């Protein structure tokens, strides 16, 4: 009696822990009983779905994957870039055509460019093949069926999916061909730009050289001048002036692809400062710096200007010839390691995988359905729970506007 009173006063149950757990949790035996009761549904249902999925997979047209692998073009220096170092300060002009850190990524971007895609669309009539209304849709379909990637081995692979194995191989190989054509065009364009640039500089240098030569002849030649100012000393100053001008041209070219905070640009600025300092010192030490407005001083000045223009003319002449050689060269060479061939085995659909996934997915869904149905059935047996379930249904109908 005392225990009963204490239990009523405290409002707490003194049932053993195992009994409370049994009342509050669903018994494992109940779960097993539910599975056994619905065993036929849980076994035959997924099997039926798996067999149906397997049958449907036979109706899906097989897709073949053709693959080609090639070695990306090596970053080769042009004839001009390879010989610029022997031409003094003008060697920096080749910086604009130097290599990049990861050329494979660049070639992948070229291959996925609109130019290459549109060429392939026109060449193989992909807009009709993919039943695309616009070229944009055709590009999207082409990008879906083509996978291009670069591996750690340095090779670039192109995989093309299509229901026709022969067409898949042709399209894969065409990607490599069109990439080569694009690279050839880009290489020619770059060489043309350099040729035009040096052609213009050469024309200007030629005109100035002619003018300086005429001015030199107009001063006359004095034996005492040649003795007091050897030609080698004057040529040295002229050479430094030409070097300063060439370095300034180099910096002008570098501003097109480098910022002023770049290490290469700072190094070029330092070289220009050193050349200017050497030129200032040479002009200070040169006898011509103290020359007055006389026949000797005028001759020395004109002779130095002549040597300066002559040096620039020689430098630009060599660069112009090298640019013409580069323009005549072929573009980057792509070395194909494995050309795509018509695959003999289809890549997809993988019928066995489709059947297994469909079987497992349907089995899991049916298991959830069985447990949910059993839970609702248990709730309906309890009066209070049934009342709450009825209220929930009424609220749901009101929310849907069916009340």
C-alpha positions as CSV (number, residue, x, y, z in Angstrom):
1,X,0.0,0.0,0.0
2,X,2.8,2.4,0.9
3,X,4.5,1.8,-2.4
4,X,1.3,2.5,-4.3
5,X,0.8,5.8,-2.4
6,X,4.3,6.8,-3.1
7,X,3.9,6.1,-6.7
8,X,0.7,8.1,-7.0
9,X,2.1,11.1,-5.1
10,X,5.3,11.3,-7.2
11,X,3.5,10.7,-10.4
12,X,6.4,8.6,-11.6
13,X,6.4,5.0,-12.7
14,X,8.7,2.5,-10.9
15,X,8.6,-0.1,-13.7
16,X,11.8,-1.8,-14.5
17,X,14.0,-0.2,-17.2
18,X,13.6,-3.1,-19.6
19,X,9.8,-2.9,-19.4
20,X,9.9,0.9,-20.2
21,X,12.1,0.3,-23.2
22,X,9.8,-2.4,-24.4
23,X,6.8,0.0,-24.1
24,X,8.5,3.0,-25.7
25,X,10.4,1.3,-28.6
26,X,9.3,-0.8,-31.5
27,X,10.3,-4.4,-30.9
28,X,12.8,-6.0,-33.2
29,X,10.5,-9.0,-33.4
30,X,7.7,-6.8,-34.6
31,X,9.9,-5.5,-37.4
32,X,10.9,-9.0,-38.4
33,X,7.3,-10.1,-38.2
34,X,6.3,-7.2,-40.6
35,X,9.0,-8.3,-43.0
36,X,7.9,-11.9,-42.9
37,X,4.3,-11.0,-43.4
38,X,5.2,-9.0,-46.6
39,X,8.1,-11.3,-47.7
40,X,6.5,-12.2,-51.0
41,X,6.0,-8.5,-51.9
42,X,9.6,-7.6,-50.8
43,X,11.1,-10.4,-52.9
44,X,8.9,-10.6,-55.9
45,X,8.4,-6.8,-56.3
46,X,12.1,-5.9,-56.7
47,X,12.7,-8.9,-58.9
48,X,9.8,-7.8,-61.2
49,X,11.2,-4.3,-61.3
50,X,14.7,-5.6,-62.1
51,X,13.5,-7.8,-64.9
52,X,11.4,-5.0,-66.3
53,X,14.4,-2.6,-66.2
54,X,16.5,-5.3,-67.9
55,X,14.0,-5.7,-70.6
56,X,13.8,-1.9,-71.2
57,X,17.6,-1.7,-71.4
58,X,17.4,-3.9,-74.4
59,X,15.3,-1.3,-76.1
60,X,17.9,1.5,-75.5
61,X,20.1,1.9,-78.5
62,X,23.7,0.9,-77.7
63,X,26.3,3.7,-77.4
64,X,29.9,3.3,-78.5
65,X,32.8,5.2,-77.2
66,X,35.8,6.0,-79.5
67,X,39.0,7.3,-78.0
68,X,42.1,9.0,-79.4
69,X,45.2,10.1,-77.5
70,X,47.8,12.6,-78.7
71,X,50.8,14.5,-77.4
72,X,50.1,18.2,-77.2
73,X,52.4,20.4,-79.3
74,X,55.6,21.3,-77.6
75,X,56.1,25.0,-76.9
76,X,58.7,25.6,-79.6
77,X,60.4,28.9,-80.0
78,X,60.1,30.5,-83.3
79,X,63.1,31.3,-85.4
80,X,63.0,34.9,-84.3
81,X,62.7,34.0,-80.6
82,X,65.5,31.4,-80.8
83,X,68.0,33.9,-82.3
84,X,67.0,37.1,-80.4
85,X,69.5,36.5,-77.7
86,X,72.3,36.9,-80.2
87,X,71.0,40.4,-81.2
88,X,71.5,42.2,-77.9
89,X,68.7,44.0,-76.2
90,X,66.1,43.1,-78.8
91,X,66.0,39.6,-77.4
92,X,63.3,40.5,-75.0
93,X,60.9,41.0,-77.9
94,X,60.4,37.3,-78.0
95,X,58.8,37.3,-74.5
96,X,55.4,37.7,-75.9
97,X,55.6,34.4,-77.7
98,X,57.0,32.4,-74.8
99,X,55.3,29.3,-73.4
100,X,52.7,29.0,-70.7
101,X,52.8,27.1,-67.5
102,X,50.3,24.4,-68.5
103,X,50.0,24.1,-72.3
104,X,47.6,21.1,-72.0
105,X,44.9,23.3,-70.5
106,X,45.3,25.8,-73.3
107,X,45.0,23.1,-76.0
108,X,41.9,21.7,-74.2
109,X,40.4,25.2,-74.3
110,X,41.2,25.5,-78.0
111,X,39.5,22.2,-78.7
112,X,36.3,23.3,-76.8
113,X,36.3,26.7,-78.4
114,X,33.3,27.9,-80.4
115,X,35.5,28.1,-83.5
116,X,36.3,24.4,-83.4
117,X,32.8,23.3,-82.4
118,X,31.1,25.2,-85.2
119,X,33.6,23.8,-87.7
120,X,32.7,20.3,-86.6
121,X,29.0,21.0,-86.6
122,X,29.2,22.2,-90.2
123,X,31.6,19.4,-91.2
124,X,29.5,16.5,-89.8
125,X,26.0,18.2,-90.0
126,X,25.6,17.7,-86.3
127,X,22.7,20.0,-86.0
128,X,20.6,17.6,-88.1
129,X,22.1,14.5,-86.4
130,X,21.4,15.7,-82.9
131,X,18.0,17.2,-84.0
132,X,19.1,20.6,-82.6
133,X,17.0,23.6,-83.5
134,X,19.9,26.1,-83.1
135,X,23.6,25.9,-83.2
136,X,23.7,26.6,-79.5
137,X,21.7,23.4,-78.9
138,X,24.1,21.6,-81.2
139,X,27.1,22.8,-79.2
140,X,25.5,21.6,-76.0
141,X,24.8,18.2,-77.5
142,X,28.3,18.0,-78.8
143,X,29.8,18.9,-75.5
144,X,27.7,16.2,-73.8
145,X,28.9,13.5,-76.2
146,X,32.6,14.6,-76.2
147,X,34.9,14.3,-73.2
148,X,38.4,15.8,-73.5
149,X,40.9,15.6,-70.7
150,X,44.6,15.7,-70.0
151,X,46.3,13.1,-67.8
152,X,49.3,13.2,-65.6
153,X,51.3,11.4,-68.3
154,X,51.1,14.6,-70.4
155,X,48.7,13.1,-73.0
156,X,45.4,14.5,-74.1
157,X,42.6,12.1,-74.7
158,X,39.3,12.7,-76.6
159,X,36.4,10.3,-76.1
160,X,33.3,10.5,-78.3
161,X,30.0,8.7,-77.6
162,X,27.7,7.9,-80.5
163,X,25.3,5.1,-81.6
164,X,27.4,4.6,-84.7
165,X,30.9,3.3,-83.8
166,X,32.4,4.5,-87.1
167,X,31.0,8.0,-86.7
168,X,32.3,8.2,-83.2
169,X,35.9,7.4,-84.4
170,X,35.6,9.9,-87.2
171,X,34.4,12.7,-84.9
172,X,37.2,11.9,-82.3
173,X,39.9,12.1,-85.0
174,X,38.3,15.2,-86.4
175,X,38.8,17.0,-83.1
176,X,42.6,16.5,-83.4
177,X,42.6,17.6,-87.0
178,X,40.6,20.8,-86.3
179,X,42.9,21.6,-83.4
180,X,45.9,21.4,-85.7
181,X,44.2,23.6,-88.2
182,X,43.4,26.2,-85.6
183,X,47.0,26.2,-84.2
184,X,48.3,26.7,-87.7
185,X,46.1,29.7,-88.2
186,X,47.1,31.2,-84.8
187,X,50.8,30.6,-85.5
188,X,50.5,32.3,-88.9
189,X,48.6,35.3,-87.4
190,X,51.3,35.8,-84.7
191,X,54.1,35.6,-87.3
192,X,52.3,38.0,-89.5
193,X,51.9,40.5,-86.7
194,X,55.6,40.3,-85.9
195,X,56.5,40.7,-89.6
196,X,54.4,43.8,-90.0
197,X,55.8,45.3,-86.8
198,X,59.4,44.8,-87.8
199,X,58.6,45.8,-91.4
200,X,57.4,49.1,-90.1
201,X,60.4,49.6,-87.8
202,X,62.7,48.7,-90.6
203,X,61.1,51.2,-93.0
204,X,61.5,54.0,-90.4
205,X,65.1,53.0,-89.6
206,X,66.0,52.9,-93.3
207,X,64.7,56.4,-93.9
208,X,66.6,57.8,-90.9
209,X,69.7,56.0,-92.0
210,X,69.6,57.6,-95.4
211,X,69.0,61.0,-93.8
212,X,71.9,60.5,-91.4
213,X,74.2,59.4,-94.2
214,X,73.3,62.5,-96.3
215,X,74.0,64.7,-93.3
216,X,77.3,63.0,-92.6
217,X,78.5,63.5,-96.2
218,X,77.5,67.2,-96.0
219,X,79.9,67.8,-93.2
220,X,83.0,66.7,-95.1
221,X,85.8,64.5,-93.7
222,X,88.8,65.9,-91.7
223,X,91.9,63.9,-91.0
224,X,92.5,65.6,-87.6
225,X,89.0,64.7,-86.6
226,X,89.6,61.0,-87.3
227,X,92.8,61.1,-85.3
228,X,91.2,62.8,-82.3
229,X,88.1,60.7,-82.4
230,X,88.7,57.2,-83.5
231,X,85.8,55.5,-85.2
232,X,85.7,52.8,-82.5
233,X,85.0,55.3,-79.8
234,X,82.2,56.9,-81.7
235,X,80.7,53.6,-82.7
236,X,80.7,52.5,-79.1
237,X,78.5,55.4,-78.1
238,X,76.3,54.8,-81.1
239,X,75.9,51.2,-80.1
240,X,74.9,52.1,-76.6
241,X,72.3,54.5,-78.0
242,X,70.9,51.8,-80.2
243,X,70.8,49.4,-77.2
244,X,68.9,52.0,-75.2
245,X,66.4,52.4,-78.0
246,X,66.0,48.7,-78.5
247,X,65.4,48.2,-74.7
248,X,62.7,50.9,-74.8
249,X,61.1,49.0,-77.7
250,X,61.3,45.8,-75.7
251,X,59.6,47.5,-72.7
252,X,56.8,48.8,-75.0
253,X,56.2,45.2,-76.2
254,X,56.2,43.8,-72.7
255,X,53.6,46.3,-71.5
256,X,51.2,44.4,-73.8
257,X,51.3,41.2,-71.8
258,X,52.9,42.0,-68.4
259,X,52.1,44.4,-65.6
260,X,54.7,46.8,-64.3
261,X,55.0,44.8,-61.1
262,X,56.0,41.6,-62.9
263,X,59.6,40.4,-62.2
264,X,60.5,40.3,-65.9
265,X,59.3,43.9,-66.4
266,X,61.2,45.1,-63.4
267,X,64.3,43.3,-64.7
268,X,63.9,45.0,-68.1
269,X,63.6,48.4,-66.4
270,X,66.8,47.7,-64.5
271,X,68.6,46.8,-67.7
272,X,67.4,50.0,-69.3
273,X,68.6,52.1,-66.4
274,X,72.0,50.4,-66.6
275,X,72.2,51.0,-70.3
276,X,71.3,54.7,-69.8
277,X,74.0,55.0,-67.1
278,X,76.6,53.5,-69.4
279,X,75.6,55.8,-72.2
280,X,75.8,58.9,-70.0
281,X,79.2,57.9,-68.8
282,X,80.4,57.1,-72.4
283,X,79.1,60.4,-73.7
284,X,80.9,62.2,-70.8
285,X,84.2,60.5,-71.5
286,X,83.9,60.8,-75.2
287,X,85.9,63.6,-76.8
288,X,82.9,64.5,-78.9
289,X,81.0,65.7,-75.7
290,X,83.3,68.7,-75.5
291,X,83.2,69.4,-79.2
292,X,82.2,72.9,-80.1
293,X,80.2,74.1,-83.0
294,X,83.0,73.4,-85.4
295,X,83.6,71.2,-88.4
296,X,85.1,68.5,-86.3
297,X,82.4,68.5,-83.7
298,X,79.7,68.5,-86.3
299,X,81.3,65.6,-88.1
300,X,81.6,63.5,-85.0
301,X,78.0,64.2,-84.1
302,X,76.7,63.2,-87.5
303,X,79.0,60.2,-87.6
304,X,77.6,58.9,-84.3
305,X,74.1,59.4,-85.5
306,X,74.9,57.5,-88.6
307,X,76.3,54.6,-86.7
308,X,73.3,54.6,-84.4
309,X,70.8,54.4,-87.3
310,X,73.0,51.8,-89.0
311,X,72.9,49.6,-85.9
312,X,69.2,49.8,-85.6
313,X,68.7,49.1,-89.3
314,X,70.8,45.9,-89.0
315,X,68.9,44.7,-86.0
316,X,65.5,45.3,-87.5
317,X,66.6,43.8,-90.8
318,X,67.5,40.5,-89.1
319,X,64.2,40.5,-87.1
320,X,62.2,41.2,-90.3
321,X,63.9,38.2,-92.1
322,X,63.3,35.9,-89.2
323,X,59.7,37.0,-89.0
324,X,59.2,36.1,-92.6
325,X,60.7,32.7,-92.0
326,X,58.3,32.1,-89.1
327,X,55.4,33.1,-91.3
328,X,56.4,30.5,-93.8
329,X,56.7,27.8,-91.2
330,X,53.9,25.3,-90.5
331,X,51.9,25.5,-87.3
332,X,52.4,23.4,-84.2
333,X,52.7,19.7,-84.9
334,X,50.4,17.4,-83.0
335,X,51.7,13.9,-82.5
336,X,48.9,11.3,-82.4
337,X,49.7,8.4,-80.1
338,X,46.5,6.4,-80.7
339,X,44.1,7.3,-83.5
340,X,40.5,6.6,-82.7
341,X,39.1,3.4,-84.3
342,X,35.6,2.1,-84.5
343,X,34.9,0.4,-81.2
344,X,33.7,-3.2,-81.3
345,X,32.1,-3.3,-77.9
346,X,29.4,-0.9,-76.8
347,X,30.1,1.3,-73.8
348,X,26.5,1.6,-72.6
349,X,23.9,0.9,-71.6
350,X,25.2,-1.5,-69.0
351,X,22.2,-3.8,-68.7
352,X,23.4,-5.7,-65.7
353,X,24.1,-2.5,-63.7
354,X,20.7,-1.1,-64.7
355,X,18.9,-4.3,-63.5
356,X,20.8,-4.4,-60.2
357,X,20.3,-0.7,-59.4
358,X,16.6,-0.9,-60.2
359,X,16.2,-4.1,-58.0
360,X,17.9,-2.5,-55.0
361,X,16.1,0.8,-55.3
362,X,12.7,-0.8,-55.6
363,X,13.4,-3.1,-52.7
364,X,14.4,-0.2,-50.5
365,X,11.3,1.7,-51.5
366,X,9.0,-1.3,-50.9
367,X,10.6,-1.8,-47.5
368,X,9.8,1.8,-46.5
369,X,6.3,1.4,-47.8
370,X,5.7,-1.8,-45.8
371,X,7.0,-0.2,-42.5
372,X,5.0,2.9,-43.1
373,X,1.8,1.0,-43.8
374,X,2.3,-1.1,-40.6
375,X,3.0,2.0,-38.5
376,X,-0.3,3.6,-39.7
377,X,-2.1,0.3,-39.0
378,X,-0.8,0.3,-35.4
379,X,-1.8,3.9,-34.9
380,X,-5.3,3.1,-36.1
381,X,-5.7,0.5,-33.3
382,X,-5.2,3.1,-30.6
383,X,-8.2,5.3,-29.9
384,X,-6.2,8.4,-29.0
385,X,-3.7,8.0,-31.9
386,X,-6.6,7.4,-34.3
387,X,-8.2,10.6,-33.2
388,X,-5.0,12.5,-33.8
389,X,-4.6,10.9,-37.2
390,X,-8.1,11.9,-38.1
391,X,-7.4,15.5,-37.1
392,X,-4.3,15.4,-39.2
393,X,-6.2,14.2,-42.2
394,X,-8.9,16.9,-41.7
395,X,-6.2,19.6,-41.4
396,X,-4.5,18.3,-44.6
397,X,-7.8,18.5,-46.5
398,X,-8.4,22.1,-45.3
399,X,-4.9,23.0,-46.4
400,X,-5.6,21.6,-49.9
401,X,-9.0,23.4,-50.0
402,X,-11.0,20.1,-50.0
403,X,-12.7,20.6,-46.7
